[in-house]
Amino acid sequence: GQQVMQIPQYQHVQEGEDFTTYCNSSTTLSNIQWYKQRPGGHPVFLIQLVKSGEVKKQKRLTFQFGEAKKNSSLHITATQTTDVGTYFCAGPDGGSNNDMRFGAGTRLTVKP
Amino acid sequence: KAGVTQTPRYLIKTRGQQVTLSCSPISGHRSVSWYQQTPGQGLQFLFEYFSETQRNKGNFPGRFSGRQFSNSRSEMNVSTLELGDSALYLCASSSPVQYEQYFGPGTRLTVT
C-alpha cells in the first residue's frame, strides 16, 4: 500500500528559529493530514489538506500541499518551547477504505 | 463529547502470555483503528474495524487480532507475547464524515 516518507527524522532548533518538516509520496494523495504528539502524549490532529497547492495557516504553523499532491510541508515560524514534540504526516493508503498511513515523524526539540 | 478511552493504561506481561486491550471510541464514531508505536518503528498500523467488521489489516503476525462490538467498542488481543511486542498501543476513532482520527491515550505494554 501507499507509504509516505517524512524528513528529517530529528530537528533541534534554538527557540525563535524556524522549523520545517517534509512529507513525500511516490503517488498522488487524495489528502494529507498532520498530527502532533507531545512527549508522553498521543497524536493530536492538526489539519487536513485536500486541494492541490493548498496552503493553510494556524498561527505560527503553515501547512502546504504540493501542486502534484505528492508532497506536503509543515513550517513553524519562530519556534517556542511549546512546539516540542513529534510531527507526523499521514496519507491514505490507496485502498478502498483509504486508511491513513503515518510517516515516521519528525521529532522537534527546542532549546530555550 | 468524551474522548477516546483505552484500558488499561499500563500493563506488564511475561513472554508467552496473552493480553487484551480495550478501546472505547468517541460517541458516534464507528471506525476504530489500532496502531503500535515503538521508538524505532514509529506508528505502525495494525487493523481497522468499522461496524464490527475488520476492513483493513496491517503487516503484523496472526498473534495480533481484534474485534469490534455492536457499540463500536473494540478490543485487540496479542497471544504468545514476545519481548518485541513491548510498545505503546494506540487506538483511534473517526467518523464517516470527517476523516481525522482521534487518538486515545494508549496502553503501554511491557513484556518481560
Interface residues (C-beta under 8 A of the other chain):
Chain A: N31 Q33 Y35 G41 H42 P43 V44 F45 Q48 F88 A90 D93 G95 N97 N98 D99 M100 R101 F102 G103 A104 G105
Chain B: S33 Y35 G42 L43 F45 E48 F50 R55 N56 L90 A92 Y99 E100 Q101 Y102 F103 G104 P105 G106
